[in-house]
Amino acid sequence: MKGSASKARIRYTFVLTLTIVFLLLSILAPVLMPNDPNHASLADAKQAPSERYPWGTDWLGRCVLSRVLAGAPVSIFSALVIVGLTLMAGSVVGITCGYFGGKVDAVLMRIVDVFLAFPGMVLALAVAGMLGKGLNNAVIALVATGWPPYARLMRSQVLTLKEENFIHAAKLNGQTTVSILFLHILPNALRPVVVTAFLSIGGTILSLSGLSFLGLGPQPPMSEWGSMLSDGRGLMQQYPWMVIYPGMAILLASILFNLLGDSVRDVLDPHDSINIFQKTKRKRNP
C-alpha cells in the first residue's frame, strides 16, 4: 500500500509540474508571441507555416501561433474562474441543505433536480443565448448551470458528517453553528468536492470553447481557442493549420487538467481511486 501511495505522489508531482509549466506559458504568452495576434494583413492571409509565421496565418493574415498563445490565458484562467465560482456556490447551497434540512433543503434540492434533469451544455447555451455574446456572459452562463453537482455532493457529505460523534461533542461544548460549520464540517467535507472540481477543469475548458465555437464566447479581436476553430472550420481542408493548432491546445489542456484531477484524487484518497487510463479500483488491505 505504501508503494501505491508513493507512486501516486510521484505521478501527482510530475503532472503538477507539467500543469505549472503550462500555466506559466499562459502567463508569459504576451512575451512569447512572435507577432501581434490581432494584426491583420491580407497580403499574408492563409500562409503555410514558415520562419516568420511558425504555425501559419489565418484567413485575415493573423499569426496562428500568436493567437493560440494569446488565447491560452483566456481559455484556461476563465475555466479556473468558472470552476472556482461553481465550487463556492454549490458548496454554500449544499452546506445549507445538508445541515439545516427542512423546507430549505426540500426547495433547494428540487431546484438542483431541475438543473440536473437537463444536459449542462444545453442549459448553458440557453442562458448564454439570453444574456448575449461575450466572455463575461459565457462565464456567467457556465457558472449558473454548473453549481448543482457540487451542491448535491456537498449536501451528501454534510448529511453524513453532522451525525458524527465529534459534531455532537462540539454542540455539547456550546460551539456556535458557524463555528461547527467552518471548523468541523467544511474541512472534512471539502476533499471529494475539491477533487471533483479539479476533474471538471478540463470539461469546463471544452464547454467554454464550445460556446465560443458557436459565437457566444469572447468576441473579436479577442483570441480564444474555440473561436479560432470556428473561424477556420470552413477552410479546414485547404488550410488545416488554422484548426489543428487551436484544437491541439484544447486537447492538451483538457488532458493535462484531467490527469491533474486524477492525480489529486489518488493523493487525497490513495485507497479508493480509479486511474483514467487504468480502469481498476484499488481495494483496501484487510
C-alpha positions as CSV (number, residue, x, y, z in Angstrom):
1,M,0.0,0.0,0.0
2,K,2.9,2.3,0.7
3,G,4.2,1.6,-2.8
4,S,0.9,2.6,-4.3
5,A,0.8,5.8,-2.3
6,S,4.4,6.6,-3.3
7,K,3.6,6.1,-7.0
8,A,0.5,8.3,-6.7
9,R,2.6,11.1,-5.2
10,I,5.3,10.8,-7.8
11,R,2.6,10.9,-10.6
12,Y,1.0,13.8,-8.9
13,T,4.3,15.7,-8.7
14,F,5.0,15.1,-12.3
15,V,1.6,16.1,-13.5
16,L,1.6,19.1,-11.2
17,T,4.9,20.2,-12.7
18,L,3.6,20.0,-16.2
19,T,0.5,21.9,-15.2
20,I,2.6,24.7,-13.6
21,V,4.7,24.9,-16.8
22,F,1.6,25.1,-18.9
23,L,0.2,27.9,-16.7
24,L,3.5,29.8,-16.8
25,L,3.4,29.6,-20.6
26,S,-0.1,31.1,-20.5
27,I,1.0,33.9,-18.2
28,L,4.1,34.6,-20.3
29,A,2.1,34.5,-23.5
30,P,2.5,38.2,-24.3
31,V,6.3,37.8,-24.1
32,L,6.4,34.6,-26.1
33,M,4.2,35.7,-29.0
34,P,6.3,36.2,-32.2
35,N,3.8,38.6,-33.7
36,D,0.9,40.8,-32.8
37,P,-2.1,38.3,-32.5
38,N,-4.5,41.0,-33.7
39,H,-2.5,42.4,-36.6
40,A,-4.3,41.5,-39.9
41,S,-2.6,41.6,-43.3
42,L,-4.5,40.3,-46.3
43,A,-1.2,40.0,-48.1
44,D,-0.1,37.3,-45.6
45,A,-3.5,35.6,-45.4
46,K,-3.6,31.8,-45.4
47,Q,0.1,31.3,-45.4
48,A,1.5,27.9,-44.6
49,P,3.9,27.6,-41.6
50,S,7.1,29.4,-42.3
51,E,10.0,31.1,-40.4
52,R,8.1,34.3,-39.9
53,Y,4.8,32.5,-39.1
54,P,5.8,29.2,-37.4
55,W,2.2,27.9,-37.3
56,G,1.0,29.8,-40.4
57,T,-1.6,32.5,-40.7
58,D,-5.4,32.6,-40.7
59,W,-7.8,34.0,-43.3
60,L,-7.1,37.5,-42.2
61,G,-3.3,37.1,-42.2
62,R,-3.0,36.9,-38.4
63,C,-0.3,34.7,-36.8
64,V,-1.8,31.4,-35.6
65,L,0.9,30.8,-33.1
66,S,0.5,34.2,-31.5
67,R,-3.3,33.8,-31.4
68,V,-3.0,30.4,-29.8
69,L,-0.7,31.8,-27.1
70,A,-3.0,34.8,-26.7
71,G,-6.0,32.6,-26.3
72,A,-4.3,30.4,-23.6
73,P,-4.9,32.8,-20.6
74,V,-8.5,33.5,-21.9
75,S,-9.4,29.8,-22.1
76,I,-7.5,28.5,-19.1
77,F,-8.0,31.2,-16.5
78,S,-11.6,31.7,-17.5
79,A,-12.1,28.0,-16.9
80,L,-10.4,28.2,-13.5
81,V,-12.7,31.2,-12.5
82,I,-15.8,29.2,-13.6
83,V,-14.8,26.2,-11.6
84,G,-14.0,28.3,-8.5
85,L,-17.3,30.1,-8.6
86,T,-19.3,27.0,-9.2
87,L,-17.5,25.2,-6.4
88,M,-18.2,28.1,-3.9
89,A,-21.9,28.5,-5.0
90,G,-22.5,24.7,-4.9
91,S,-20.8,24.3,-1.5
92,V,-22.9,27.1,0.1
93,V,-26.1,25.5,-1.2
94,G,-25.0,22.0,-0.2
95,I,-24.0,23.0,3.3
96,T,-27.2,24.9,3.9
97,C,-29.3,22.0,2.7
98,G,-27.4,19.3,4.5
99,Y,-27.0,21.0,7.9
100,F,-30.3,22.8,8.3
101,G,-32.6,20.5,6.3
102,G,-36.3,21.1,6.4
103,K,-38.2,23.2,3.8
104,V,-35.0,24.9,2.8
105,D,-33.4,21.6,1.9
106,A,-36.6,20.5,0.0
107,V,-36.9,23.6,-2.1
108,L,-33.2,23.9,-3.0
109,M,-32.9,20.2,-3.8
110,R,-35.8,20.4,-6.1
111,I,-34.2,23.3,-7.9
112,V,-31.0,21.2,-8.1
113,D,-33.0,18.3,-9.5
114,V,-34.5,20.5,-12.2
115,F,-31.0,21.7,-13.3
116,L,-29.6,18.1,-13.3
117,A,-32.6,16.9,-15.4
118,F,-31.1,18.7,-18.4
119,P,-27.7,18.4,-20.0
120,G,-25.5,21.1,-18.6
121,M,-24.3,22.3,-22.0
122,V,-27.9,22.7,-23.2
123,L,-28.7,24.9,-20.2
124,A,-25.5,26.9,-20.7
125,L,-26.4,27.5,-24.3
126,A,-29.9,28.7,-23.3
127,V,-28.5,31.1,-20.7
128,A,-25.7,32.4,-22.9
129,G,-28.2,33.0,-25.7
130,M,-30.4,35.0,-23.4
131,L,-27.5,37.0,-22.0
132,G,-25.9,37.7,-25.3
133,K,-22.4,37.3,-26.7
134,G,-19.2,37.9,-24.8
135,L,-16.7,36.3,-22.4
136,N,-18.4,37.6,-19.2
137,N,-21.8,36.3,-20.3
138,A,-20.3,32.9,-21.2
139,V,-18.7,32.7,-17.8
140,I,-22.0,33.6,-16.1
141,A,-23.9,31.0,-18.1
142,L,-21.4,28.2,-17.2
143,V,-21.4,29.2,-13.5
144,A,-25.2,29.5,-13.4
145,T,-25.6,26.0,-14.8
146,G,-22.6,24.3,-13.2
147,W,-23.1,24.5,-9.5
148,P,-25.8,21.8,-8.9
149,P,-23.5,18.8,-8.9
150,Y,-21.3,20.4,-6.2
151,A,-24.4,21.2,-4.2
152,R,-25.6,17.6,-4.2
153,L,-22.1,16.2,-3.4
154,M,-21.6,18.7,-0.5
155,R,-25.0,18.0,0.9
156,S,-24.3,14.3,1.0
157,Q,-21.1,14.9,2.8
158,V,-22.7,17.2,5.3
159,L,-25.6,14.8,6.0
160,T,-23.0,12.1,6.9
161,L,-20.7,14.3,8.9
162,K,-23.3,16.1,11.1
163,E,-24.2,12.7,12.7
164,E,-20.7,12.0,13.7
165,N,-19.8,12.0,17.4
166,F,-17.3,14.9,17.2
167,I,-20.1,17.1,15.8
168,H,-22.4,16.2,18.7
169,A,-19.5,16.9,21.1
170,A,-19.0,20.3,19.6
171,K,-22.6,21.1,20.1
172,L,-22.5,19.9,23.7
173,N,-19.5,22.2,24.2
174,G,-21.6,25.2,23.2
175,Q,-19.9,25.9,19.9
176,T,-22.0,28.1,17.6
177,T,-23.4,26.9,14.3
178,V,-21.0,29.0,12.3
179,S,-18.1,27.6,14.3
180,I,-19.2,24.0,13.7
181,L,-19.8,24.5,10.0
182,F,-16.4,26.2,9.3
183,L,-14.2,24.5,11.8
184,H,-15.5,20.9,11.8
185,I,-17.8,20.1,8.9
186,L,-16.4,22.2,6.0
187,P,-12.8,21.0,6.3
188,N,-13.9,17.3,6.4
189,A,-16.5,17.7,3.6
190,L,-14.3,19.6,1.1
191,R,-12.0,16.8,0.0
192,P,-14.3,15.0,-2.5
193,V,-15.7,18.3,-3.7
194,V,-12.3,19.7,-4.4
195,V,-11.3,16.5,-6.3
196,T,-14.5,16.9,-8.4
197,A,-13.6,20.5,-9.1
198,F,-10.1,19.5,-10.3
199,L,-11.6,16.8,-12.5
200,S,-14.1,19.3,-14.0
201,I,-11.5,21.9,-15.2
202,G,-10.8,20.0,-18.5
203,G,-14.5,19.7,-19.2
204,T,-15.0,23.4,-18.4
205,I,-12.4,24.4,-21.0
206,L,-14.2,22.3,-23.5
207,S,-17.6,23.9,-22.6
208,L,-16.2,27.4,-22.9
209,S,-14.6,26.5,-26.2
210,G,-17.9,25.1,-27.3
211,L,-19.7,28.3,-26.5
212,S,-17.0,30.3,-28.3
213,F,-17.2,28.0,-31.3
214,L,-20.9,28.8,-31.6
215,G,-20.2,32.5,-31.4
216,L,-21.4,33.0,-27.8
217,G,-18.0,33.4,-26.2
218,P,-15.3,36.1,-26.5
219,Q,-15.8,38.4,-29.4
220,P,-13.2,39.7,-31.9
221,P,-10.5,40.8,-31.7
222,M,-10.0,38.7,-28.5
223,S,-8.3,35.4,-29.2
224,E,-9.9,32.2,-27.9
225,W,-9.3,28.6,-29.0
226,G,-13.0,27.8,-29.6
227,S,-13.5,30.9,-31.8
228,M,-10.3,30.1,-33.7
229,L,-11.8,26.7,-34.5
230,S,-15.0,28.4,-35.7
231,D,-13.1,30.8,-37.9
232,G,-11.1,28.1,-39.6
233,R,-13.7,25.3,-39.9
234,G,-14.7,26.3,-43.4
235,L,-11.1,26.3,-44.6
236,M,-10.0,23.2,-42.8
237,Q,-9.3,21.0,-45.8
238,Q,-7.3,23.6,-47.7
239,Y,-5.6,25.2,-44.7
240,P,-5.6,22.6,-41.9
241,W,-3.2,24.5,-39.6
242,M,-5.9,27.0,-38.9
243,V,-7.8,24.4,-36.8
244,I,-5.1,21.8,-35.9
245,Y,-3.1,24.0,-33.5
246,P,-6.0,25.5,-31.5
247,G,-7.6,22.0,-31.5
248,M,-4.3,20.6,-30.1
249,A,-4.2,23.3,-27.5
250,I,-7.7,22.4,-26.3
251,L,-6.9,18.7,-26.3
252,L,-3.6,19.2,-24.4
253,A,-5.1,21.5,-21.8
254,S,-8.1,19.1,-21.2
255,I,-5.9,16.0,-20.9
256,L,-3.5,17.8,-18.6
257,F,-6.1,19.0,-16.2
258,N,-7.9,15.6,-16.2
259,L,-4.6,14.0,-15.3
260,L,-4.1,16.5,-12.6
261,G,-7.5,15.9,-11.2
262,D,-6.9,12.1,-11.3
263,S,-3.5,12.5,-9.5
264,V,-5.1,14.8,-6.8
265,R,-7.7,12.1,-6.2
266,D,-5.0,9.4,-5.9
267,V,-3.1,11.6,-3.4
268,L,-6.1,12.6,-1.3
269,D,-7.6,9.1,-1.2
270,P,-4.9,6.5,-2.3
271,H,-7.0,3.6,-1.0
272,D,-10.0,4.2,-3.3
273,S,-9.1,5.7,-6.6
274,I,-9.5,5.0,-10.3
275,N,-6.9,5.9,-12.8
276,I,-8.4,7.3,-16.0
277,F,-6.1,5.1,-18.1
278,Q,-6.2,2.0,-15.8
279,K,-9.9,1.5,-15.0
280,T,-9.1,-0.7,-12.0
281,K,-10.2,0.1,-8.4
282,R,-7.7,-0.4,-5.7
283,K,-9.0,-2.1,-2.6
284,R,-8.0,-1.6,1.0
285,N,-5.8,-4.2,2.6
286,P,-7.6,-6.2,5.2
